[in-house]
Every structure is written in structure tokens, then in C-alpha cells.
């Protein structure tokens, strides 16, 4: 059985992979993975999306590579710090991500908060 840190590392890499695909299956995956309420700050530092807004903006995009830097599990909550590199034809862009996960009643990790900023 995987421990929480391994599960969260894999989950955070999968977030980037799923965002890249951006199809209906990706949207369904996020519907299962997001907490019932989400607070998401986009990399422009001025746009804040709730769950519905985030789901509505999912679409195919440039490839994302995620490097998980730290995972701190505190009971049924966890903070994950990672750097996401978006591989674009016009040049790569890097973003620092801080993500807050909570464990739900079924003992699954759900993404509750996400702050994104350019590096």
C-alpha cells in the first residue's frame, strides 16, 4: 500500500497531465478530484476561480511537467509545493504551485485550494 506522500506526489503529477489533455475525460477526472468547493488563484495573480469556473476552463493545452518539491501531511490535510513547467512553442513558462488537499469521508485526497504564480 502506498503512503500518503507517494499518493500525493502521483496525484500532483497527474493534475498537470490531465490539465494538458483537457478533454471530457479530463473534466470528469477533475470533478472527482476537486473538493466540493475550490479556491484557485491563476498565474496572472488577479483571477480567482471557484470549482465551476475552473471546470469550465478545462481544454487541451501545452504539455505540463510537474516537479513536486515538498509534501507536508498534517492529519487529514496536506500541503504540496511544486513547480510546473508549461512546454510551449513560444518558450517554456514555469509556475510555482501551492496546493491544499483534504481527505474526504471515503479517505480520498481532494484538492481544496490552489495558488499559482509565475517563477
N, C-alpha and C positions, 0 to 999 in steps of 0.2 A: 504494500500500500504506500502511495506517495505521501510525503508530509506536506503541510500547508505551504511551505516556501516553494517547493517544487511545483505544486499545483498553481500557485500564483505566478510564478515565473512563466510557465507554459501559457497560462491564461493571458498574460500581458503580451506575449509574442503573438498569440492568436488574435488579439484585438487588432493589431496592425495588419496582419494577413487578411483578416475578414473585412476591415475597412477598405483595403485595396481592391478586393473582389467586388464589393459594393452592389451585389445583385439582391434578388428577393430572398435567397437563402441566407445571405449575409444579414439582411434586415431581420429575418426570423431569429438568427443566432443572437443578435444584439437584443431583441425583445426578450429572450430567455436570460441573457447575461446581465442586463441592466437591472438595477433595483427599481421598484415601482416609482420612485422619484429620483431624478438625476439632476445634478448641477454641473454644468460643463462650461469652462471658460475656453474659448477658442484662442488660437495663437495670435490673433490681432489684438488681444488683451482688452477688447471692448465688447465683444459679443459673448453673451451668456445664453446657452441653450438649456432648455429643460429636456425631459425624456422625449416628448413628442417632436420637438424641433430637431433634436439630434437624429432620431429615426427618419424624419422626413428629408434629411440632407444626405443620407447614405446613397452613394453612387460609385461606379467604378472610378478608380483614380490611380495615380502613380504608385509604384511599389514602395512599401514601408519596411524598413529594417529596424527592429527594436532591440536595444541592449538594456537589459534590466540591471540597474546599479545596486539597489538595495530593496529588501523586503523586510518590513517590520510587522510582525504579527503580535497583536495585543488582544488576547481573548478572542472574541468573535469579530474583530475588526483588524484591518491590515492597511498599511501604507506601502505603496510601491512607487519607487522613483526609477524612471527610465529615460533614455534618450531615444527618440525616434528620428530616423533619417529618411526623408522622402526623396526617392531617386527620380528626379525629373530631367527631361531632355535639356531644359534651360539651366540645369545645375542642381546639385543636391541642396536640400534645406534640412537643418537639424532643429529639433524641438525638445525641450525638457518637459517631461510629463510627471506630474504627481497625481497618483490615483488612490482613492479611498475605497476599499472594499468592506462589505459587511457580510457576515454569514447569515443566511435565511433559516427559516424553520426546518427546511429539508437538509440543512448543513451544507448548502452550496454557496460559493462566493458570488456576490452580486456587486456590480460597480455602482457606487453611490455618488462619488464626487471625482471630478477630473479637472485639473488645472494644466493648461498647455501654454508654453511660451517659447519664443524663438531663442536659440542658443547664440 
